[in-house]
Each structure stands twice: as structure tokens, then as C-alpha cells.
Amino acid sequence: MTESRRAGWTLALVCLAAVLLTLDITIVNVALPQIATELSARLDGLQWVINGYSLAFSALLLIAGSISDRVGRRAIFTAGVFLFTAASAACGLAWSPAALVAFRIAQGVGGAMVMGTAMALLAGAYPPGRARQGAIGAFSAAGAAAAGLGPLAGGVLTDTLGWRWIFWINVPVGLVLVIGGLVRLREPVREAPVGRIDVAGAVLAVSMLFSLNYALIAGPEGGWDSPWVLAALGAGALLLAAFVTVEARRPHAVLDVRLFRIPSFTGAVLLTFLARVTSFGILPFLILWLQGMLGHSPLETGLRLLAMTLPILIVAPMAGRLARRVPASRLMAAGFSLVALAFVLMAGIRADSSWLVALPGLILLGVGGALAFPPLLGVTLDLVPAERAGMASGLSNTFFPLGTAAGVATFGAIFTSRIGAELPEHGAAVAAGRFDLVSEPARQAAREALTGALGVTCLVAAGAALAAVVISLVLVRSADAHPLPVRT
């Protein structure tokens, strides 16, 4: 098989994996009410069907990518797909809420193994340059499209076949990926070994990321003054300090902290975080407006969100080609500028607005994200040696769930406090989108409170996007695009 065909197979398998895993993150939300009914569970308790997956996924991304540098990315990728597929089948057979949460955690472990190695496999198949940028563009488009299609697919499957099929649909796709990984994936011969596994660093990394993500997820639900949340925040801070101290002294560290001395690397990490803050972080509140206030069904909401998804499918591959001629810093700054403009436009939503008022903003969100994301991933990969591409892949992906959780927590605090201040009596119901619990005389005030809170939240998101523009122009520099030597 020629190198170009081998690279093409790698790209196809990695993109299919991105679709499978990203779809699974967003597809479950719309099925929670039906799951709660069939399994006789409280809906709020079933939030751990979402949270269990997220915690396992986010805590293990960095270590999965780093270990793949030692034992092989193909092996970790294929084993991860197999675990994810088996856990998906088990989720569809779940007999209780506890069983479903346990199987979702297993899915998260498998998902981390897959996504922690995805970009490293692309880096091994495509050398730095135009072909790699195009491949990253396709990978970005696949993941982003799946994220946008998740609510739509979840609504269709839940309404027609039942909630168990949102998990069983993963099985045939997963089997194709396992077979493809075993038969078609190849890795380049390594020029130098990267040393033994850093056990101490791995334990610290997993513990630190679990603590921080738990605090960000549990804080909005249980209150930021909860003892468990405060303990998790404190533990996360201490573990982070210990992790940095230990990793700075180890020759074969899970994370080479020297990379943060490079402005472009630090900038890329910050931009990865802000990219999720301004996309997945704000999405739940847009969905709350569409479903809770305007009364659109999950299927109708998914169809309306195609206004954001379709531009991604069109623009992301083009962004990969543009990156060959336009410096990454300028392309990312242009993308985040469009995202900021989108949020400014959507801040104009009023109590009597239809979803069409948000249409220009949704389109700009898709275009802006598609311009910014592919070159962002390329910057991270170009700054590490080929032997540590797994570490870079795992680190980049680690900041996706962190950014999502931080965005939801921050925007949620702004959203609920604004509604509570304007509508003390019905604030909790309105913030949850439960307009059926609001008396008729208070409905108009409730609509104004929700759209006012959404407008403020959008303006804060616009500020985050503008911060990303500044980071792109100030920290990301073409002069930094030289891999850091492996530390020995």
C-alpha cells in the first residue's frame, strides 16, 4: 500500500472515530426524560449518566495520549474503540440507573483512549505542511458536525426506536473501526525510544484532572459552597502544583512542561480552552431558549442548529487549505472575531423574538469556529517532536472538556443569577426552562427575564472570543514552529 493510501485510511478511521465519540457526547441529553421513565429514576439523578462519562473521559485524555507514545498509538486507539463499543452495547442493556452510569464511565475510558491518540495518528500519517493542515481540517469538520447533529440524531432515535438505540447504534460503527484499526492503521518506525511510563506523573495527572472537572461539573448543580466542591477545588490546586513540580524533574514525563515556555504553545492551549468555552459552553443555554421558552421539540431544535453545523462542514476543510497561505495566528484571529460578532448579534434576542433572530449568529458561529479550530490543532502538533505527538494530542483534547465544563459553570452562574435577580419567585423554574410552572400573569416577565439573561451571557461569551483574538495575535508566532527536542 502506498503512503498516500495509508494516510487516507488513517484519516478516514480517525474522522469516523471523531464522529462516533462526539456524537455520543451530545446525543444522550435529549433521551434523559425517557430513560428516567423506563428505569424509574429521578431526572436530576440521571445527570450522572452525562457526568460519569465526562469525568472519565476528561481525566484520562492526557495519560492516554502520553502512554500511546510508549506502547503504540494504533494499539491504544484500537483497544479504546473496542472498550467503547462493548460499553455502548452494555449501556443499551442497562437494567438500572447505577448500571447505566457504570457503563457510561467505561465508555468514557474507551473514548479517552481513542481521542487521546487521534491527532497523534494524523501527525504520524501526514508530515508538517499542507497535507497535515487539510487532514486536520477534515478531522475538525467531522467532530464539529457530529456535535451539531447530536441533538437531532438523539431526537430521531429516541422518538422512533427508543432510548436504548442511541447506544446500540454505536456498535456496528465501532466494529468497523476495530477491524479497520487492526487491518489498515500503521505507524511510522520510531527514530528514538521515548522512555518508560511515568507512573507518578500519570497518577497525579489523572487525580488532578478528575478533581478539577468534578468541581466544575458539580459546582453549578450542588452549589459552589458545597464541601465536596470546595474539597475538589482545593485538591485540584494542590495536585496541579505537585504535578508541575514532579514533571519538571523527569526526563520521560507525562507532560513536558518546558513546552509552556514557548509562547505559541501556551497560546494554543489557552485558545483550545476558549474554543470550547465559546461553543459547547454556551450551547445548553441556546437550547434552553429554543426548547424551554420557544417550545421547539428536540428534533426541531436539532434542525435549527443545523444553521451552525452546515457552515462547519463547508468551511473547516477550506480552513485547512487556507492555513497553507495565511499565518495560523491571523486565521484564528479572524475566526474568533466572527464568533465574537455572532454573540453580539445574538445578544439582541428579545422576549418576542423567533428563532430566526438567532440565525445570522448561528451561521457566524459555525463559520468562525471552522476557521479557528483546524490551524489551532496544527500549531500544537508542530511544536512537539514526532515521538511525543501522543502527548500533544492528549493535552489538546484535555482542554476540550475543561473548557466545556468551565463555560457551562461560568455562563450558568451568570444566567441563573440574572434571572433570579429579576424574577425571584419563579427564577428557578425559568432558569430550568420550565415555563409550565410559571403562572400565566408572570409569563411575559419570565420571557423577558430569560432573554435578558441570555443576552448578558452572550455578551460575556463575546468578551471571551475577543480575548481569544488577542491571544491569537500576541502569543501565536510562526517563529516558534520548531519542535522541542525530546528531553533525555
Long-range contacts (C-beta under 8 A, 24 or more apart in sequence): 6-125, 6-184, 6-186, 7-125, 7-126, 7-131, 7-135, 9-180, 9-184, 9-185, 10-121, 10-122, 10-124, 10-125, 10-184, 10-185, 10-186, 11-122, 11-125, 11-126, 11-135, 11-138, 11-139, 12-180, 13-177, 13-180, 13-181, 13-184, 13-185, 14-118, 14-121, 14-122, 14-139, 15-138, 15-139, 15-142, 16-142, 16-173, 16-176, 16-177, 16-180, 17-77, 17-81, 17-114, 17-115, 17-118, 17-177, 18-115, 18-118, 18-139, 18-142, 18-143, 18-146, 19-142, 19-143, 19-145, 19-146, 20-84, 20-146, 20-170, 20-173, 20-174, 20-177, 21-84, 21-111, 21-114, 21-115, 22-142, 22-143, 22-144, 22-146, 22-147, 22-150, 23-146, 23-147, 23-149, 23-150, 23-153, 24-53, 24-88, 24-107, 24-111, 24-150, 24-170, 25-53, 25-54, 25-147, 25-150, 26-146, 26-147, 26-150, 26-151, 26-154, 27-150, 27-151, 27-153, 27-154, 27-157, 27-166, 28-53, 28-154, 28-166, 29-150, 29-151, 29-154, 30-151, 30-154, 30-155, 30-158, 30-298, 31-154, 31-157, 31-158, 31-163, 31-166, 34-158, 34-162, 34-163, 35-100, 35-163, 38-163, 39-94, 39-95, 39-96, 39-97, 39-100, 41-97, 44-221, 45-97, 46-97, 46-100, 47-221, 48-101, 49-97, 49-100, 49-101, 49-104, 50-104, 51-217, 51-218, 52-101, 52-102, 52-104, 52-105, 52-108, 53-104, 53-105, 53-107, 53-108, 53-111, 54-108, 54-213, 54-217, 54-401, 54-404, 54-405, 55-105, 55-108, 55-210, 55-213, 55-214, 55-217, 56-105, 56-106, 56-107, 56-108, 56-109, 56-111, 56-112, 57-108, 57-109, 57-111, 57-112, 57-115, 57-401, 58-112, 58-209, 58-210, 58-213, 58-398, 58-401, 58-402, 58-405, 59-112, 59-206, 59-209, 59-210, 59-213, 60-108, 60-109, 60-112, 60-113, 60-116, 60-206, 60-209, 61-112, 61-115, 61-116, 61-209, 61-394, 61-395, 61-397, 61-398, 61-401, 62-116, 62-205, 62-209, 62-254, 62-255, 62-391, 62-394, 62-395, 62-398, 63-116, 63-202, 63-205, 63-206, 63-254, 63-394, 64-112, 64-113, 64-115, 64-116, 64-117, 64-390, 64-394, 65-116, 65-117, 65-120, 65-390, 65-391, 65-392, 65-393, 65-394, 65-395, 65-397, 66-198, 66-202, 66-254, 66-255, 66-390, 66-391, 66-394, 67-197, 67-202, 67-390, 68-116, 68-117, 68-120, 68-390, 68-393, 68-394, 69-120, 69-194, 69-387, 69-388, 69-389, 69-390, 69-391, 70-194, 70-195, 70-196, 70-197, 72-187, 73-117, 73-120, 73-121, 73-124, 73-187, 73-389, 73-390, 74-121, 74-181, 74-185, 74-186, 74-187, 76-113, 76-116, 76-117, 76-390, 77-113, 77-114, 77-117, 77-118, 77-121, 77-181, 77-185, 78-177, 78-178, 78-181, 78-182, 78-185, 79-113, 80-109, 80-110, 80-111, 80-112, 80-113, 80-114, 80-116, 80-117, 81-110, 81-113, 81-114, 81-174, 81-177, 81-178, 81-181, 82-110, 82-174, 82-178, 83-107, 83-109, 83-110, 83-113, 84-110, 84-111, 84-113, 84-114, 84-170, 84-174, 85-110, 85-170, 85-171, 85-174, 85-175, 85-177, 85-178, 86-110, 88-167, 88-168, 88-170, 88-171, 88-174, 89-167, 89-168, 89-170, 89-171, 91-164, 91-167, 92-164, 92-165, 92-167, 92-168, 92-171, 93-164, 115-393, 115-397, 116-390, 116-393, 116-394, 116-397, 117-390, 117-393, 117-394, 118-393, 118-397, 119-377, 119-380, 119-381, 119-389, 119-392, 119-393, 119-396, 119-397, 120-389, 120-390, 120-392, 120-393, 121-185, 121-187, 122-381, 123-381, 123-386, 123-389, 123-392, 123-393, 124-187, 124-188, 124-386, 124-389, 128-381, 128-382, 129-324, 130-321, 130-324, 132-378, 132-381, 133-320, 133-321, 133-323, 133-324, 133-374, 133-375, 133-378, 134-317, 134-320, 134-321, 135-320, 136-320, 136-374, 136-375, 136-377, 136-378, 136-381, 137-316, 137-317, 137-318, 137-319, 137-320, 137-321, 137-323, 137-374, 138-316, 138-317, 138-320, 139-374, 139-377, 140-312, 140-316, 140-319, 140-320, 140-370, 140-373, 140-374, 140-377, 141-312, 141-313, 141-316, 141-317, 141-370, 144-309, 144-312, 144-313, 144-316, 144-366, 144-369, 144-370, 144-373, 145-309, 145-312, 145-313, 147-279, 147-280, 147-309, 148-305, 148-306, 148-308, 148-309, 148-312, 148-366, 149-302, 149-306, 149-309, 150-302, 151-287, 151-298, 151-301, 151-302, 151-305, 152-298, 152-299, 152-301, 152-302, 152-303, 152-305, 152-306, 153-302, 154-298, 154-302, 155-297, 155-298, 155-299, 155-301, 155-302, 156-299, 158-298, 159-298, 159-299, 188-386, 190-387, 191-386, 191-387, 192-387, 192-486, 194-252, 194-387, 194-388, 194-486, 195-251, 195-252, 196-252, 197-252, 198-247, 198-250, 198-252, 198-253, 198-254, 200-246, 200-250, 201-243, 201-246, 201-247, 201-250, 201-253, 201-254, 201-255, 202-254, 204-239, 204-242, 204-243, 204-246, 205-243, 205-254, 205-255, 207-235, 207-239, 208-236, 208-239, 208-240, 208-242, 208-243, 209-398, 209-402, 211-235, 211-236, 211-239, 212-236, 212-240, 212-402, 213-401, 213-402, 213-405, 216-402, 216-405, 216-406, 216-408, 216-409, 217-405, 217-409, 219-409, 220-408, 220-409, 220-412, 220-413, 251-487, 251-488, 252-487, 253-487, 254-391, 255-391, 255-395, 256-384, 256-388, 256-391, 256-484, 256-487, 258-484, 258-487, 259-383, 259-384, 259-484, 262-383, 262-480, 262-484, 263-474, 263-475, 263-476, 263-477, 263-480, 264-379, 264-383, 264-475, 264-476, 264-477, 264-480, 264-481, 265-379, 265-380, 265-383, 265-480, 266-475, 267-379, 267-471, 267-472, 267-474, 267-475, 267-476, 268-376, 268-379, 268-380, 268-383, 268-396, 268-476, 269-380, 269-395, 269-396, 269-399, 270-468, 270-471, 270-475, 271-332, 271-336, 271-372, 271-376, 271-468, 271-471, 271-472, 271-476, 272-376, 272-380, 272-396, 272-399, 272-400, 272-403, 273-399, 273-402, 273-403, 273-406, 274-336, 274-403, 274-464, 274-465, 274-467, 274-468, 274-471, 275-369, 275-372, 275-373, 275-376, 275-403, 275-468, 276-399, 276-400, 276-401, 276-402, 276-403, 276-404, 276-407, 277-403, 277-404, 277-406, 277-407, 277-410, 277-461, 277-464, 278-336, 278-339, 278-343, 278-407, 278-461, 278-464, 278-465, 278-468, 279-365, 279-369, 280-400, 280-403, 280-404, 280-407, 280-408, 281-403, 281-404, 281-406, 281-407, 281-408, 281-410, 281-411, 281-461, 282-343, 282-407, 282-411, 282-457, 282-458, 282-461, 284-408, 284-412, 285-411, 285-412, 285-415, 285-454, 285-457, 286-346, 286-358, 286-454, 288-432, 288-433, 288-450, 289-349, 289-450, 289-451, 289-454, 290-355, 291-433, 292-432, 292-433, 292-434, 292-435, 292-450, 293-433, 293-435, 293-447, 293-450, 293-451, 294-354, 294-355, 296-355, 304-355, 304-362, 305-362, 307-359, 307-362, 307-363, 307-366, 308-362, 308-363, 308-365, 308-366, 309-366, 310-366, 311-363, 311-366, 311-367, 311-370, 312-366, 312-367, 312-369, 312-370, 314-370, 315-366, 315-367, 315-370, 315-371, 316-370, 316-373, 316-374, 318-370, 319-370, 319-371, 319-372, 319-373, 319-374, 319-375, 320-374, 322-371, 323-374, 323-375, 323-378, 327-478, 328-375, 328-376, 328-378, 328-379, 328-476, 328-478, 329-472, 329-473, 329-476, 329-477, 329-478, 330-472, 330-473, 331-371, 331-372, 331-375, 332-371, 332-372, 332-375, 332-376, 332-468, 332-472, 332-476, 333-469, 333-472, 333-473, 334-368, 334-371, 334-372, 335-367, 335-368, 335-369, 335-370, 335-371, 335-372, 335-373, 336-368, 336-372, 336-465, 336-466, 336-468, 336-469, 336-472, 337-368, 337-465, 337-466, 337-469, 338-364, 338-365, 338-367, 338-368, 338-371, 339-364, 339-365, 339-368, 339-369, 339-372, 339-462, 339-465, 339-468, 340-462, 340-463, 340-465, 340-466, 340-469, 341-368, 341-462, 342-368, 343-458, 343-459, 343-461, 343-462, 343-465, 344-458, 344-459, 344-462, 346-454, 346-455, 346-458, 347-454, 347-455, 347-456, 347-458, 347-459, 347-462, 348-455, 349-451, 349-454, 349-455, 349-458, 350-448, 350-451, 351-444, 351-447, 351-448, 351-450, 351-451, 352-447, 353-451, 368-465, 372-468, 372-472, 379-476, 379-481, 382-481, 382-483, 383-480, 383-481, 383-482, 383-483, 383-484, 384-483, 384-484, 385-483, 385-484, 385-485, 385-486, 386-483, 387-486, 388-486, 407-461, 410-460, 411-457, 411-460, 411-461, 414-453, 414-456, 414-457, 414-460, 415-453, 415-454, 415-456, 415-457, 416-453, 418-449, 418-452, 418-453, 418-456, 418-457, 419-449, 419-450, 419-453, 422-448, 422-449, 422-452, 422-453, 423-449
